[in-house]
């Protein structure tokens, strides 16, 4: 009898759920903004640098800022529920 009760509890779908994750909206925006800055302003290979002349100071500072935003955004992106 005891064995049947334990098996009935183990087969319930509520016990087999994985914990969900919550994505922070602000961190997601930081990741997107950082990725845009890196893709647009990377010196020599950025999309805007291939079309327009953008100085090295602006390109490198935007690249460093984009990488910093990526690090800050990925640091707290996911939270367990």
TORKOL-4160 file (C-alpha; in steps of 0.2 Angstrom, whole numbers, padded with zeros to 4 digits, m for minus):
81
<pt num="1" X="0000" Y="0000" Z="0000"/>
<pt num="2" X="0014" Y="0012" Z="0004"/>
<pt num="3" X="0023" Y="0008" Z="m0012"/>
<pt num="4" X="0007" Y="0012" Z="m0022"/>
<pt num="5" X="0005" Y="0029" Z="m0014"/>
<pt num="6" X="0023" Y="0034" Z="m0018"/>
<pt num="7" X="0021" Y="0029" Z="m0036"/>
<pt num="8" X="0005" Y="0039" Z="m0038"/>
<pt num="9" X="0014" Y="0054" Z="m0031"/>
<pt num="10" X="0029" Y="0052" Z="m0043"/>
<pt num="11" X="0018" Y="0051" Z="m0059"/>
<pt num="12" X="0009" Y="0068" Z="m0056"/>
<pt num="13" X="0014" Y="0081" Z="m0069"/>
<pt num="14" X="0016" Y="0094" Z="m0056"/>
<pt num="15" X="0031" Y="0086" Z="m0049"/>
<pt num="16" X="0040" Y="0084" Z="m0065"/>
<pt num="17" X="0040" Y="0103" Z="m0070"/>
<pt num="18" X="0057" Y="0112" Z="m0073"/>
<pt num="19" X="0059" Y="0129" Z="m0064"/>
<pt num="20" X="0056" Y="0143" Z="m0076"/>
<pt num="21" X="0067" Y="0158" Z="m0080"/>
<pt num="22" X="0062" Y="0176" Z="m0080"/>
<pt num="23" X="0070" Y="0188" Z="m0092"/>
<pt num="24" X="0073" Y="0206" Z="m0086"/>
<pt num="25" X="0067" Y="0218" Z="m0099"/>
<pt num="26" X="0080" Y="0232" Z="m0094"/>
<pt num="27" X="0094" Y="0219" Z="m0096"/>
<pt num="28" X="0088" Y="0214" Z="m0113"/>
<pt num="29" X="0087" Y="0232" Z="m0119"/>
<pt num="30" X="0105" Y="0234" Z="m0113"/>
<pt num="31" X="0111" Y="0219" Z="m0122"/>
<pt num="32" X="0102" Y="0225" Z="m0138"/>
<pt num="33" X="0109" Y="0242" Z="m0137"/>
<pt num="34" X="0127" Y="0236" Z="m0134"/>
<pt num="35" X="0126" Y="0224" Z="m0149"/>
<pt num="36" X="0120" Y="0238" Z="m0160"/>
<pt num="37" X="0134" Y="0249" Z="m0154"/>
<pt num="38" X="0147" Y="0236" Z="m0158"/>
<pt num="39" X="0140" Y="0231" Z="m0175"/>
<pt num="40" X="0138" Y="0249" Z="m0180"/>
<pt num="41" X="0153" Y="0258" Z="m0174"/>
<pt num="42" X="0167" Y="0244" Z="m0173"/>
<pt num="43" X="0183" Y="0252" Z="m0181"/>
<pt num="44" X="0186" Y="0245" Z="m0198"/>
<pt num="45" X="0172" Y="0233" Z="m0199"/>
<pt num="46" X="0157" Y="0242" Z="m0192"/>
<pt num="47" X="0142" Y="0245" Z="m0204"/>
<pt num="48" X="0142" Y="0264" Z="m0202"/>
<pt num="49" X="0161" Y="0264" Z="m0203"/>
<pt num="50" X="0160" Y="0256" Z="m0220"/>
<pt num="51" X="0148" Y="0269" Z="m0227"/>
<pt num="52" X="0153" Y="0285" Z="m0218"/>
<pt num="53" X="0169" Y="0292" Z="m0211"/>
<pt num="54" X="0168" Y="0291" Z="m0192"/>
<pt num="55" X="0183" Y="0295" Z="m0182"/>
<pt num="56" X="0193" Y="0283" Z="m0172"/>
<pt num="57" X="0189" Y="0291" Z="m0156"/>
<pt num="58" X="0171" Y="0289" Z="m0159"/>
<pt num="59" X="0172" Y="0272" Z="m0165"/>
<pt num="60" X="0183" Y="0265" Z="m0151"/>
<pt num="61" X="0173" Y="0274" Z="m0138"/>
<pt num="62" X="0157" Y="0267" Z="m0145"/>
<pt num="63" X="0165" Y="0249" Z="m0146"/>
<pt num="64" X="0170" Y="0250" Z="m0128"/>
<pt num="65" X="0154" Y="0257" Z="m0122"/>
<pt num="66" X="0145" Y="0243" Z="m0132"/>
<pt num="67" X="0155" Y="0229" Z="m0124"/>
<pt num="68" X="0152" Y="0237" Z="m0107"/>
<pt num="69" X="0133" Y="0237" Z="m0110"/>
<pt num="70" X="0134" Y="0219" Z="m0116"/>
<pt num="71" X="0143" Y="0213" Z="m0100"/>
<pt num="72" X="0131" Y="0223" Z="m0089"/>
<pt num="73" X="0116" Y="0216" Z="m0098"/>
<pt num="74" X="0121" Y="0198" Z="m0098"/>
<pt num="75" X="0126" Y="0199" Z="m0080"/>
<pt num="76" X="0108" Y="0199" Z="m0073"/>
<pt num="77" X="0098" Y="0194" Z="m0088"/>
<pt num="78" X="0090" Y="0178" Z="m0082"/>
<pt num="79" X="0081" Y="0175" Z="m0065"/>
<pt num="80" X="0074" Y="0159" Z="m0058"/>
<pt num="81" X="0056" Y="0160" Z="m0054"/>
